[in-house]
Amino acid sequence: MSTFPLASGSLAQSGLRTEPIERLQALIERHIADGRYPGCQIALARDGRLLLERSFGHAQTAPSEKAAAADTLWLLYSNTKVVLATALWKLAEQGAFRFTDRLSDHVPEFARHGKRDITVLQVITHQGGFPGAEVSEAGWADHGRMRDEVCNFTLEWTPGSRVVYHPLAAHWALATLIEALTGQDYRAYVRQAILEPLGLAQDIHVGITEREDARVSTMYEPMPGGAPGIRVQAASNTPAWRRAGIPGGGGYGTARGMAALYQMMLRGGELNGVRVLSPRTLAYAIRNYTGDRVDEFMGMPMHRGLGPHLRGTTPGIRGLGAFASPATFGHGGVGTSYCWADPESGVSFAYITNNRVPDPWHSERLDVVSNQIHASL
């Protein structure tokens, strides 16, 4: 088993103020006591050191209780998009494709239904024009079928004319691209090209094996109609879902694993003496390609990079914290989580929970949570 790539550090010696971090931990404890979510995990890293990792509450509440633990794997939902993006960055750096290429240059059948001229950059920045498209459950396991279904996606609007978050569709297309370029299952390529070299293959998974099932936190959702309590979120707990490693929202990880992945980005593509990307590749990928255009799904500018999004200077921003420096970048998971990095301070942070709660509470609490970390700087 690989050694975790971040050395342990001390909050007291980190240069961070501890009061806001203590306030954050008290807030999480209050959320759990109030029934907002059963469990949570956070991790905080700076300058290549893991300063804080803590698990709260329960990974499972029924039929028996299981406490959240350091090795619990949490459903990342759309945080998975950034994990997949790192593999694309690697392939672009190696010259396998360019983000300005048409996706159909590498997957010819993708040209069906008027999609010939869509670029990879448009797809990954949520300008592809097919946000509602889906891959069937049969396509999760049969990647020949997956490719065919992706190529049969139909357009809802003219590519490039709008920014509209593609919850899953864009990253099915990007996974198909990875497989076309490498001849490998995209899940295997992410693991072999990124996670294993970084020492994160035990902490981040795109596709859960049976061996890891016991580590997985159950995902919940509020009872319908505003009734008190929570119930199991059925669609996100099946064996088929766990095995699939859905590229836009089905990865699993620990908070410390995500904090470490973002440390790699902050450190120019290197972690614990292992380099997987160049600084110039990261500078190209983590910049604002959509300006202050409003993402019509999110209802605000999202400042999309090639995977993560950035804080920018608009009054509000989703998940990263209103107090964040403009260069802060990251991504979230629907109703549950956010992970991010701040180049100005060298800090990366991950907050992951296991109840998929709706807005407005979800976004409001994310702002408060992230702002406590920014206030500690």
ZAVOMAR-100196 format. One record per residue (C-alpha): x, y, z; residue in three letters. Coordinates in pm, 1 decimal, m for minus. Example, Ala and Ser with C-alpha at 12.3 -4.5 7.8 and 13.67 -1.06 7.14 Angstrom:
REM residues 2
<X=1230.0 | Y=m450.0 | Z=780.0 | r=ALA>
<X=1367.0 | Y=m106.0 | Z=714.0 | r=SER>
This chain:
REM residues 377
<X=0.0 | Y=0.0 | Z=0.0 | r=MET>
<X=135.1 | Y=342.7 | Z=m95.4 | r=SER>
<X=226.0 | Y=603.2 | Z=164.4 | r=THR>
<X=2.6 | Y=909.4 | Z=179.9 | r=PHE>
<X=192.7 | Y=1185.8 | Z=m2.8 | r=PRO>
<X=146.9 | Y=1474.8 | Z=242.0 | r=LEU>
<X=357.0 | Y=1499.1 | Z=554.3 | r=ALA>
<X=175.7 | Y=1588.2 | Z=875.1 | r=SER>
<X=194.6 | Y=1946.7 | Z=988.3 | r=GLY>
<X=81.7 | Y=2149.9 | Z=1284.9 | r=SER>
<X=m196.4 | Y=2405.4 | Z=1272.3 | r=LEU>
<X=m20.5 | Y=2597.1 | Z=1546.3 | r=ALA>
<X=290.8 | Y=2634.8 | Z=1329.3 | r=GLN>
<X=109.4 | Y=2684.7 | Z=998.5 | r=SER>
<X=58.1 | Y=3059.2 | Z=1018.2 | r=GLY>
<X=m319.9 | Y=3011.0 | Z=1019.1 | r=LEU>
<X=m546.2 | Y=3155.7 | Z=1286.8 | r=ARG>
<X=m704.0 | Y=2869.2 | Z=1478.3 | r=THR>
<X=m1017.1 | Y=3050.3 | Z=1600.0 | r=GLU>
<X=m1203.8 | Y=3041.3 | Z=1263.9 | r=PRO>
<X=m1108.3 | Y=2674.5 | Z=1216.6 | r=ILE>
<X=m1241.0 | Y=2589.2 | Z=1561.2 | r=GLU>
<X=m1556.7 | Y=2783.5 | Z=1476.3 | r=ARG>
<X=m1593.0 | Y=2576.3 | Z=1158.8 | r=LEU>
<X=m1564.4 | Y=2249.0 | Z=1349.7 | r=GLN>
<X=m1825.1 | Y=2365.5 | Z=1599.0 | r=ALA>
<X=m2052.7 | Y=2459.5 | Z=1308.7 | r=LEU>
<X=m2020.6 | Y=2110.3 | Z=1158.9 | r=ILE>
<X=m2099.6 | Y=1953.2 | Z=1495.4 | r=GLU>
<X=m2408.2 | Y=2174.0 | Z=1516.6 | r=ARG>
<X=m2517.7 | Y=2075.4 | Z=1166.2 | r=HIS>
<X=m2496.3 | Y=1707.8 | Z=1263.9 | r=ILE>
<X=m2679.9 | Y=1764.5 | Z=1592.0 | r=ALA>
<X=m2953.4 | Y=1946.8 | Z=1399.0 | r=ASP>
<X=m2990.6 | Y=1655.8 | Z=1155.2 | r=GLY>
<X=m2860.1 | Y=1843.4 | Z=851.1 | r=ARG>
<X=m2636.0 | Y=1549.7 | Z=757.1 | r=TYR>
<X=m2528.2 | Y=1229.5 | Z=936.0 | r=PRO>
<X=m2155.3 | Y=1263.0 | Z=873.9 | r=GLY>
<X=m1880.7 | Y=1485.7 | Z=741.2 | r=CYS>
<X=m1509.3 | Y=1484.0 | Z=673.6 | r=GLN>
<X=m1278.0 | Y=1781.1 | Z=633.1 | r=ILE>
<X=m910.9 | Y=1819.7 | Z=548.7 | r=ALA>
<X=m687.4 | Y=2125.1 | Z=539.0 | r=LEU>
<X=m339.5 | Y=2135.7 | Z=383.0 | r=ALA>
<X=m79.6 | Y=2402.4 | Z=322.7 | r=ARG>
<X=255.6 | Y=2405.6 | Z=148.6 | r=ASP>
<X=271.0 | Y=2028.4 | Z=112.0 | r=GLY>
<X=162.5 | Y=1944.7 | Z=467.6 | r=ARG>
<X=m164.3 | Y=1803.9 | Z=597.4 | r=LEU>
<X=m259.5 | Y=2031.3 | Z=886.2 | r=LEU>
<X=m600.3 | Y=1893.4 | Z=976.8 | r=LEU>
<X=m813.2 | Y=1591.8 | Z=892.5 | r=GLU>
<X=m1121.6 | Y=1513.4 | Z=1094.0 | r=ARG>
<X=m1426.7 | Y=1290.3 | Z=1056.8 | r=SER>
<X=m1759.0 | Y=1377.2 | Z=1219.6 | r=PHE>
<X=m2075.6 | Y=1181.1 | Z=1284.4 | r=GLY>
<X=m2178.4 | Y=870.2 | Z=1096.7 | r=HIS>
<X=m2096.1 | Y=717.0 | Z=760.6 | r=ALA>
<X=m2411.3 | Y=507.0 | Z=798.9 | r=GLN>
<X=m2713.8 | Y=536.8 | Z=1025.7 | r=THR>
<X=m2917.8 | Y=225.9 | Z=940.4 | r=ALA>
<X=m2964.5 | Y=m69.1 | Z=958.4 | r=PRO>
<X=m2674.1 | Y=m24.2 | Z=1197.4 | r=SER>
<X=m2470.3 | Y=282.9 | Z=1285.8 | r=GLU>
<X=m2118.9 | Y=314.6 | Z=1149.5 | r=LYS>
<X=m1904.4 | Y=604.2 | Z=1263.6 | r=ALA>
<X=m1724.0 | Y=810.8 | Z=1003.5 | r=ALA>
<X=m1353.8 | Y=724.6 | Z=1007.7 | r=ALA>
<X=m1030.9 | Y=851.2 | Z=855.0 | r=ALA>
<X=m1047.5 | Y=593.1 | Z=573.6 | r=ASP>
<X=m1418.4 | Y=641.3 | Z=496.0 | r=THR>
<X=m1479.6 | Y=699.6 | Z=126.4 | r=LEU>
<X=m1736.1 | Y=970.1 | Z=47.9 | r=TRP>
<X=m1930.3 | Y=1015.9 | Z=m273.2 | r=LEU>
<X=m1764.8 | Y=1308.8 | Z=m447.6 | r=LEU>
<X=m2043.9 | Y=1377.3 | Z=m695.5 | r=TYR>
<X=m1917.3 | Y=1651.4 | Z=m930.0 | r=SER>
<X=m1583.3 | Y=1687.4 | Z=m754.5 | r=ASN>
<X=m1512.0 | Y=1387.3 | Z=m979.2 | r=THR>
<X=m1500.3 | Y=1626.5 | Z=m1275.0 | r=LYS>
<X=m1169.9 | Y=1768.3 | Z=m1152.9 | r=VAL>
<X=m1023.4 | Y=1421.0 | Z=m1101.9 | r=VAL>
<X=m1110.8 | Y=1333.0 | Z=m1462.4 | r=LEU>
<X=m974.5 | Y=1667.2 | Z=m1583.0 | r=ALA>
<X=m627.5 | Y=1591.4 | Z=m1445.3 | r=THR>
<X=m609.2 | Y=1293.3 | Z=m1680.4 | r=ALA>
<X=m702.5 | Y=1513.2 | Z=m1976.2 | r=LEU>
<X=m438.3 | Y=1766.7 | Z=m1877.4 | r=TRP>
<X=m182.1 | Y=1484.9 | Z=m1879.6 | r=LYS>
<X=m285.8 | Y=1367.4 | Z=m2225.2 | r=LEU>
<X=m279.1 | Y=1722.1 | Z=m2364.4 | r=ALA>
<X=67.1 | Y=1776.7 | Z=m2219.7 | r=GLU>
<X=185.1 | Y=1460.1 | Z=m2392.2 | r=GLN>
<X=50.7 | Y=1585.2 | Z=m2725.3 | r=GLY>
<X=m229.1 | Y=1329.9 | Z=m2759.2 | r=ALA>
<X=m478.7 | Y=1609.8 | Z=m2834.3 | r=PHE>
<X=m529.8 | Y=1984.5 | Z=m2797.6 | r=ARG>
<X=m820.5 | Y=2139.8 | Z=m2610.6 | r=PHE>
<X=m891.3 | Y=2346.5 | Z=m2922.2 | r=THR>
<X=m937.6 | Y=2025.4 | Z=m3123.8 | r=ASP>
<X=m1284.3 | Y=1918.7 | Z=m3224.6 | r=ARG>
<X=m1386.4 | Y=1620.3 | Z=m3018.0 | r=LEU>
<X=m1491.7 | Y=1452.3 | Z=m3344.4 | r=SER>
<X=m1128.9 | Y=1470.0 | Z=m3463.4 | r=ASP>
<X=m1060.4 | Y=1188.1 | Z=m3216.1 | r=HIS>
<X=m1405.2 | Y=1025.9 | Z=m3189.5 | r=VAL>
<X=m1538.7 | Y=1052.5 | Z=m3547.0 | r=PRO>
<X=m1891.2 | Y=929.8 | Z=m3466.0 | r=GLU>
<X=m1934.3 | Y=1219.7 | Z=m3227.5 | r=PHE>
<X=m2004.2 | Y=1431.2 | Z=m3535.5 | r=ALA>
<X=m2356.6 | Y=1284.9 | Z=m3549.9 | r=ARG>
<X=m2655.6 | Y=1516.5 | Z=m3505.3 | r=HIS>
<X=m2468.7 | Y=1839.3 | Z=m3578.8 | r=GLY>
<X=m2188.6 | Y=1794.9 | Z=m3322.5 | r=LYS>
<X=m1892.8 | Y=1783.3 | Z=m3562.8 | r=ARG>
<X=m1744.1 | Y=2122.7 | Z=m3476.7 | r=ASP>
<X=m1774.5 | Y=2112.2 | Z=m3096.3 | r=ILE>
<X=m1432.0 | Y=2157.5 | Z=m2939.5 | r=THR>
<X=m1300.4 | Y=1978.2 | Z=m2634.4 | r=VAL>
<X=m1266.4 | Y=2319.1 | Z=m2469.3 | r=LEU>
<X=m1634.8 | Y=2391.0 | Z=m2526.3 | r=GLN>
<X=m1731.4 | Y=2057.2 | Z=m2376.0 | r=VAL>
<X=m1521.9 | Y=2089.6 | Z=m2059.7 | r=ILE>
<X=m1631.9 | Y=2451.1 | Z=m2000.1 | r=THR>
<X=m2002.5 | Y=2361.6 | Z=m2022.8 | r=HIS>
<X=m2061.0 | Y=2524.5 | Z=m2360.0 | r=GLN>
<X=m2117.3 | Y=2202.3 | Z=m2554.6 | r=GLY>
<X=m2490.0 | Y=2242.4 | Z=m2609.5 | r=GLY>
<X=m2613.2 | Y=1908.9 | Z=m2471.6 | r=PHE>
<X=m2653.9 | Y=1953.9 | Z=m2092.3 | r=PRO>
<X=m2949.0 | Y=1718.0 | Z=m2055.5 | r=GLY>
<X=m2804.2 | Y=1418.6 | Z=m2239.8 | r=ALA>
<X=m2763.1 | Y=1091.7 | Z=m2051.1 | r=GLU>
<X=m2586.1 | Y=757.0 | Z=m2073.7 | r=VAL>
<X=m2802.5 | Y=460.7 | Z=m1974.4 | r=SER>
<X=m2715.0 | Y=231.7 | Z=m1685.9 | r=GLU>
<X=m2635.7 | Y=m37.4 | Z=m1944.6 | r=ALA>
<X=m2371.2 | Y=198.6 | Z=m2084.1 | r=GLY>
<X=m2202.7 | Y=238.2 | Z=m1746.7 | r=TRP>
<X=m2051.5 | Y=m109.0 | Z=m1772.5 | r=ALA>
<X=m2048.5 | Y=m158.3 | Z=m2150.9 | r=ASP>
<X=m1816.1 | Y=110.3 | Z=m2281.0 | r=HIS>
<X=m1885.1 | Y=28.7 | Z=m2644.7 | r=GLY>
<X=m2245.2 | Y=114.4 | Z=m2572.6 | r=ARG>
<X=m2131.9 | Y=417.8 | Z=m2374.4 | r=MET>
<X=m1941.8 | Y=550.4 | Z=m2676.0 | r=ARG>
<X=m2238.1 | Y=492.5 | Z=m2907.1 | r=ASP>
<X=m2479.3 | Y=667.8 | Z=m2670.8 | r=GLU>
<X=m2241.9 | Y=963.4 | Z=m2629.6 | r=VAL>
<X=m2208.2 | Y=995.7 | Z=m3005.3 | r=CYS>
<X=m2588.3 | Y=995.3 | Z=m3034.7 | r=ASN>
<X=m2628.4 | Y=1289.0 | Z=m2796.6 | r=PHE>
<X=m2843.9 | Y=1558.6 | Z=m2958.0 | r=THR>
<X=m2803.5 | Y=1933.9 | Z=m2929.0 | r=LEU>
<X=m3032.6 | Y=2154.6 | Z=m2722.2 | r=GLU>
<X=m2874.0 | Y=2481.0 | Z=m2837.3 | r=TRP>
<X=m2586.9 | Y=2605.6 | Z=m3051.9 | r=THR>
<X=m2249.4 | Y=2504.7 | Z=m2903.8 | r=PRO>
<X=m2053.4 | Y=2799.4 | Z=m2769.2 | r=GLY>
<X=m2355.2 | Y=3030.5 | Z=m2759.8 | r=SER>
<X=m2437.7 | Y=2973.5 | Z=m2392.8 | r=ARG>
<X=m2277.4 | Y=2858.2 | Z=m2069.2 | r=VAL>
<X=m2504.9 | Y=2600.2 | Z=m1906.5 | r=VAL>
<X=m2371.6 | Y=2347.1 | Z=m1657.0 | r=TYR>
<X=m2371.9 | Y=1993.1 | Z=m1799.9 | r=HIS>
<X=m2427.4 | Y=1779.3 | Z=m1485.8 | r=PRO>
<X=m2307.6 | Y=1451.3 | Z=m1639.9 | r=LEU>
<X=m2320.6 | Y=1467.3 | Z=m2020.0 | r=ALA>
<X=m1999.2 | Y=1660.6 | Z=m2088.4 | r=ALA>
<X=m1786.7 | Y=1423.4 | Z=m1885.2 | r=HIS>
<X=m1931.5 | Y=1114.6 | Z=m2049.5 | r=TRP>
<X=m1806.4 | Y=1271.0 | Z=m2372.6 | r=ALA>
<X=m1467.4 | Y=1345.2 | Z=m2215.9 | r=LEU>
<X=m1437.9 | Y=990.2 | Z=m2079.2 | r=ALA>
<X=m1507.6 | Y=864.3 | Z=m2431.3 | r=THR>
<X=m1228.0 | Y=1089.0 | Z=m2556.5 | r=LEU>
<X=m983.5 | Y=947.2 | Z=m2299.0 | r=ILE>
<X=m1066.0 | Y=594.2 | Z=m2410.5 | r=GLU>
<X=m1023.0 | Y=686.0 | Z=m2777.9 | r=ALA>
<X=m683.4 | Y=843.6 | Z=m2709.5 | r=LEU>
<X=m545.1 | Y=573.9 | Z=m2480.0 | r=THR>
<X=m721.0 | Y=250.0 | Z=m2573.5 | r=GLY>
<X=m784.2 | Y=206.4 | Z=m2200.5 | r=GLN>
<X=m1087.9 | Y=219.0 | Z=m1977.4 | r=ASP>
<X=m1096.0 | Y=581.7 | Z=m1861.0 | r=TYR>
<X=m1113.6 | Y=465.5 | Z=m1497.8 | r=ARG>
<X=m794.0 | Y=265.1 | Z=m1534.8 | r=ALA>
<X=m617.1 | Y=552.8 | Z=m1707.9 | r=TYR>
<X=m704.9 | Y=801.4 | Z=m1431.1 | r=VAL>
<X=m575.1 | Y=557.9 | Z=m1172.8 | r=ARG>
<X=m254.1 | Y=466.6 | Z=m1355.1 | r=GLN>
<X=m162.9 | Y=810.9 | Z=m1489.6 | r=ALA>
<X=m256.6 | Y=1027.1 | Z=m1191.7 | r=ILE>
<X=m368.0 | Y=856.9 | Z=m871.6 | r=LEU>
<X=m112.0 | Y=578.5 | Z=m840.2 | r=GLU>
<X=194.2 | Y=795.0 | Z=m914.2 | r=PRO>
<X=76.3 | Y=1051.7 | Z=m658.7 | r=LEU>
<X=13.5 | Y=790.5 | Z=m389.2 | r=GLY>
<X=m360.7 | Y=867.2 | Z=m388.9 | r=LEU>
<X=m502.0 | Y=540.5 | Z=m526.2 | r=ALA>
<X=m628.3 | Y=441.4 | Z=m179.5 | r=GLN>
<X=m785.0 | Y=782.5 | Z=m120.5 | r=ASP>
<X=m956.5 | Y=860.7 | Z=m454.7 | r=ILE>
<X=m1146.6 | Y=608.0 | Z=m663.6 | r=HIS>
<X=m1320.7 | Y=643.8 | Z=m998.3 | r=VAL>
<X=m1507.1 | Y=314.4 | Z=m976.8 | r=GLY>
<X=m1534.5 | Y=131.7 | Z=m643.7 | r=ILE>
<X=m1440.6 | Y=m236.7 | Z=m625.2 | r=THR>
<X=m1615.0 | Y=m481.0 | Z=m392.0 | r=GLU>
<X=m1301.8 | Y=m480.4 | Z=m177.7 | r=ARG>
<X=m1359.1 | Y=m114.4 | Z=m91.4 | r=GLU>
<X=m1736.9 | Y=m135.0 | Z=m34.8 | r=ASP>
<X=m1703.0 | Y=m153.2 | Z=342.2 | r=ALA>
<X=m1529.4 | Y=185.8 | Z=344.2 | r=ARG>
<X=m1805.9 | Y=368.3 | Z=154.3 | r=VAL>
<X=m2034.0 | Y=615.8 | Z=329.9 | r=SER>
<X=m2403.7 | Y=581.4 | Z=252.6 | r=THR>
<X=m2555.8 | Y=879.1 | Z=70.3 | r=MET>
<X=m2881.2 | Y=1021.7 | Z=207.3 | r=TYR>
<X=m3135.0 | Y=1285.7 | Z=106.3 | r=GLU>
<X=m3406.5 | Y=1482.7 | Z=290.6 | r=PRO>
<X=m3749.8 | Y=1325.2 | Z=318.7 | r=MET>
<X=m3982.8 | Y=1442.8 | Z=41.5 | r=PRO>
<X=m4232.4 | Y=1720.1 | Z=92.7 | r=GLY>
<X=m4042.1 | Y=1878.9 | Z=377.0 | r=GLY>
<X=m4110.1 | Y=1592.1 | Z=617.5 | r=ALA>
<X=m3856.6 | Y=1563.8 | Z=899.5 | r=PRO>
<X=m3564.0 | Y=1325.2 | Z=872.3 | r=GLY>
<X=m3360.4 | Y=1170.9 | Z=591.7 | r=ILE>
<X=m3372.5 | Y=861.3 | Z=375.9 | r=ARG>
<X=m3121.8 | Y=667.7 | Z=165.8 | r=VAL>
<X=m3063.8 | Y=833.1 | Z=m172.6 | r=GLN>
<X=m3146.9 | Y=518.5 | Z=m365.6 | r=ALA>
<X=m2986.8 | Y=596.9 | Z=m701.3 | r=ALA>
<X=m2645.4 | Y=676.6 | Z=m550.7 | r=SER>
<X=m2601.3 | Y=365.1 | Z=m337.2 | r=ASN>
<X=m2644.0 | Y=73.9 | Z=m576.7 | r=THR>
<X=m2356.2 | Y=m160.9 | Z=m664.2 | r=PRO>
<X=m2393.4 | Y=m56.6 | Z=m1029.3 | r=ALA>
<X=m2348.4 | Y=310.6 | Z=m937.5 | r=TRP>
<X=m2041.3 | Y=242.4 | Z=m724.7 | r=ARG>
<X=m1870.7 | Y=24.9 | Z=m984.7 | r=ARG>
<X=m1945.9 | Y=264.3 | Z=m1271.5 | r=ALA>
<X=m1719.8 | Y=551.1 | Z=m1166.2 | r=GLY>
<X=m1946.7 | Y=791.4 | Z=m1353.0 | r=ILE>
<X=m1698.7 | Y=1048.2 | Z=m1486.2 | r=PRO>
<X=m1901.6 | Y=1357.9 | Z=m1407.7 | r=GLY>
<X=m2024.9 | Y=1258.5 | Z=m1063.6 | r=GLY>
<X=m1954.5 | Y=904.4 | Z=m943.6 | r=GLY>
<X=m1608.0 | Y=913.4 | Z=m787.7 | r=GLY>
<X=m1536.1 | Y=848.9 | Z=m420.7 | r=TYR>
<X=m1265.7 | Y=987.0 | Z=m198.8 | r=GLY>
<X=m1142.0 | Y=1099.4 | Z=136.4 | r=THR>
<X=m1118.0 | Y=1466.0 | Z=224.6 | r=ALA>
<X=m743.1 | Y=1431.4 | Z=273.9 | r=ARG>
<X=m713.0 | Y=1275.4 | Z=m72.1 | r=GLY>
<X=m886.1 | Y=1569.2 | Z=m234.7 | r=MET>
<X=m684.0 | Y=1821.1 | Z=m33.3 | r=ALA>
<X=m368.4 | Y=1642.6 | Z=m152.5 | r=ALA>
<X=m479.0 | Y=1641.1 | Z=m517.3 | r=LEU>
<X=m525.4 | Y=2017.2 | Z=m498.4 | r=TYR>
<X=m185.5 | Y=2051.5 | Z=m327.9 | r=GLN>
<X=m37.1 | Y=1889.9 | Z=m639.0 | r=MET>
<X=m195.9 | Y=2165.5 | Z=m846.9 | r=MET>
<X=m73.3 | Y=2438.4 | Z=m611.7 | r=LEU>
<X=277.6 | Y=2293.5 | Z=m628.5 | r=ARG>
<X=298.6 | Y=2309.8 | Z=m1006.7 | r=GLY>
<X=214.0 | Y=1947.0 | Z=m1080.0 | r=GLY>
<X=441.5 | Y=1780.4 | Z=m825.6 | r=GLU>
<X=367.1 | Y=1609.1 | Z=m494.9 | r=LEU>
<X=606.7 | Y=1435.4 | Z=m258.5 | r=ASN>
<X=880.2 | Y=1432.1 | Z=m520.7 | r=GLY>
<X=658.1 | Y=1293.0 | Z=m798.0 | r=VAL>
<X=573.7 | Y=1512.6 | Z=m1096.1 | r=ARG>
<X=263.9 | Y=1427.4 | Z=m1300.6 | r=VAL>
<X=209.1 | Y=1762.5 | Z=m1475.7 | r=LEU>
<X=409.5 | Y=2069.4 | Z=m1572.7 | r=SER>
<X=349.6 | Y=2415.7 | Z=m1424.7 | r=PRO>
<X=263.9 | Y=2554.4 | Z=m1769.2 | r=ARG>
<X=1.7 | Y=2285.4 | Z=m1827.0 | r=THR>
<X=m163.8 | Y=2375.1 | Z=m1497.9 | r=LEU>
<X=m147.1 | Y=2747.0 | Z=m1573.5 | r=ALA>
<X=m323.3 | Y=2679.2 | Z=m1904.2 | r=TYR>
<X=m590.6 | Y=2458.4 | Z=m1746.9 | r=ALA>
<X=m668.7 | Y=2666.2 | Z=m1439.9 | r=ILE>
<X=m767.4 | Y=2997.9 | Z=m1592.0 | r=ARG>
<X=m1101.7 | Y=3162.7 | Z=m1664.1 | r=ASN>
<X=m1231.2 | Y=3067.1 | Z=m2009.2 | r=TYR>
<X=m1588.5 | Y=3194.2 | Z=m1970.2 | r=THR>
<X=m1525.7 | Y=3541.6 | Z=m1829.1 | r=GLY>
<X=m1817.0 | Y=3683.0 | Z=m1632.9 | r=ASP>
<X=m2078.7 | Y=3514.6 | Z=m1853.3 | r=ARG>
<X=m2362.1 | Y=3377.7 | Z=m1642.4 | r=VAL>
<X=m2392.8 | Y=3001.9 | Z=m1618.2 | r=ASP>
<X=m2765.4 | Y=2970.6 | Z=m1676.0 | r=GLU>
<X=m2793.0 | Y=2655.8 | Z=m1464.0 | r=PHE>
<X=m2609.2 | Y=2810.6 | Z=m1168.0 | r=MET>
<X=m2759.8 | Y=3157.1 | Z=m1206.5 | r=GLY>
<X=m2424.0 | Y=3332.9 | Z=m1167.6 | r=MET>
<X=m2086.4 | Y=3362.3 | Z=m1339.5 | r=PRO>
<X=m1877.2 | Y=3051.8 | Z=m1266.5 | r=MET>
<X=m1547.4 | Y=3149.6 | Z=m1435.3 | r=HIS>
<X=m1490.2 | Y=2804.9 | Z=m1583.9 | r=ARG>
<X=m1145.2 | Y=2658.6 | Z=m1627.8 | r=GLY>
<X=m1065.3 | Y=2323.3 | Z=m1787.6 | r=LEU>
<X=m1206.5 | Y=2129.8 | Z=m1493.2 | r=GLY>
<X=m1215.4 | Y=2355.6 | Z=m1186.8 | r=PRO>
<X=m1381.1 | Y=2695.5 | Z=m1177.5 | r=HIS>
<X=m1232.9 | Y=3010.9 | Z=m1028.1 | r=LEU>
<X=m1347.0 | Y=3270.8 | Z=m776.2 | r=ARG>
<X=m1295.5 | Y=3574.7 | Z=m995.6 | r=GLY>
<X=m1415.9 | Y=3914.5 | Z=m875.1 | r=THR>
<X=m1794.0 | Y=3890.5 | Z=m907.5 | r=THR>
<X=m1984.8 | Y=3963.6 | Z=m584.8 | r=PRO>
<X=m2072.5 | Y=3601.9 | Z=m521.6 | r=GLY>
<X=m1938.3 | Y=3263.6 | Z=m625.5 | r=ILE>
<X=m2061.0 | Y=2912.6 | Z=m567.7 | r=ARG>
<X=m1888.0 | Y=2708.6 | Z=m298.6 | r=GLY>
<X=m1539.8 | Y=2861.6 | Z=m296.4 | r=LEU>
<X=m1636.7 | Y=3127.9 | Z=m41.8 | r=GLY>
<X=m1714.4 | Y=3491.8 | Z=m107.5 | r=ALA>
<X=m1399.5 | Y=3588.5 | Z=86.4 | r=PHE>
<X=m1173.4 | Y=3381.9 | Z=m141.4 | r=ALA>
<X=m894.3 | Y=3542.9 | Z=m339.4 | r=SER>
<X=m981.9 | Y=3580.9 | Z=m711.6 | r=PRO>
<X=m742.8 | Y=3301.2 | Z=m812.2 | r=ALA>
<X=m895.0 | Y=3041.2 | Z=m578.1 | r=THR>
<X=m1018.0 | Y=2742.2 | Z=m777.2 | r=PHE>
<X=m1209.1 | Y=2421.8 | Z=m713.4 | r=GLY>
<X=m1535.4 | Y=2237.3 | Z=m760.9 | r=HIS>
<X=m1825.5 | Y=2098.1 | Z=m563.5 | r=GLY>
<X=m2057.5 | Y=1802.9 | Z=m544.4 | r=GLY>
<X=m2434.3 | Y=1843.5 | Z=m568.1 | r=VAL>
<X=m2591.4 | Y=1915.3 | Z=m230.7 | r=GLY>
<X=m2294.4 | Y=1781.8 | Z=m34.4 | r=THR>
<X=m1944.6 | Y=1918.6 | Z=m73.7 | r=SER>
<X=m1673.5 | Y=2149.4 | Z=m203.4 | r=TYR>
<X=m1297.4 | Y=2115.9 | Z=m248.0 | r=CYS>
<X=m1067.8 | Y=2401.2 | Z=m344.9 | r=TRP>
<X=m719.7 | Y=2552.6 | Z=m349.3 | r=ALA>
<X=m590.0 | Y=2906.8 | Z=m300.8 | r=ASP>
<X=m266.1 | Y=2988.7 | Z=m487.3 | r=PRO>
<X=m210.0 | Y=3306.0 | Z=m282.2 | r=GLU>
<X=m186.0 | Y=3119.8 | Z=48.1 | r=SER>
<X=m86.7 | Y=2766.6 | Z=m55.5 | r=GLY>
<X=m396.2 | Y=2631.2 | Z=122.9 | r=VAL>
<X=m619.9 | Y=2351.7 | Z=m4.4 | r=SER>
<X=m940.2 | Y=2246.4 | Z=169.5 | r=PHE>
<X=m1198.7 | Y=1970.3 | Z=134.1 | r=ALA>
<X=m1542.2 | Y=1948.4 | Z=298.6 | r=TYR>
<X=m1755.6 | Y=1642.3 | Z=218.6 | r=ILE>
<X=m2090.1 | Y=1534.9 | Z=369.3 | r=THR>
<X=m2334.0 | Y=1250.2 | Z=306.5 | r=ASN>
<X=m2675.6 | Y=1414.6 | Z=275.0 | r=ASN>
<X=m2774.0 | Y=1566.4 | Z=m58.8 | r=ARG>
<X=m2953.6 | Y=1879.2 | Z=57.6 | r=VAL>
<X=m3113.3 | Y=2133.7 | Z=m176.6 | r=PRO>
<X=m3053.1 | Y=2504.8 | Z=m218.5 | r=ASP>
<X=m3074.3 | Y=2762.4 | Z=m75.8 | r=PRO>
<X=m2939.8 | Y=2604.7 | Z=244.6 | r=TRP>
<X=m2674.0 | Y=2405.6 | Z=60.7 | r=HIS>
<X=m2507.3 | Y=2705.2 | Z=m105.5 | r=SER>
<X=m2547.8 | Y=2929.7 | Z=197.0 | r=GLU>
<X=m2368.8 | Y=2685.4 | Z=427.4 | r=ARG>
<X=m2090.0 | Y=2627.9 | Z=175.2 | r=LEU>
<X=m2017.9 | Y=2999.6 | Z=173.5 | r=ASP>
<X=m1999.3 | Y=3008.4 | Z=553.3 | r=VAL>
<X=m1785.6 | Y=2692.4 | Z=567.8 | r=VAL>
<X=m1529.0 | Y=2809.9 | Z=311.5 | r=SER>
<X=m1518.5 | Y=3160.2 | Z=451.6 | r=ASN>
<X=m1404.1 | Y=3025.0 | Z=788.9 | r=GLN>
<X=m1093.2 | Y=2887.8 | Z=620.8 | r=ILE>
<X=m1031.2 | Y=3212.2 | Z=433.3 | r=HIS>
<X=m1075.3 | Y=3402.4 | Z=761.1 | r=ALA>
<X=m796.6 | Y=3191.5 | Z=913.6 | r=SER>
<X=m537.8 | Y=3318.9 | Z=665.5 | r=LEU>
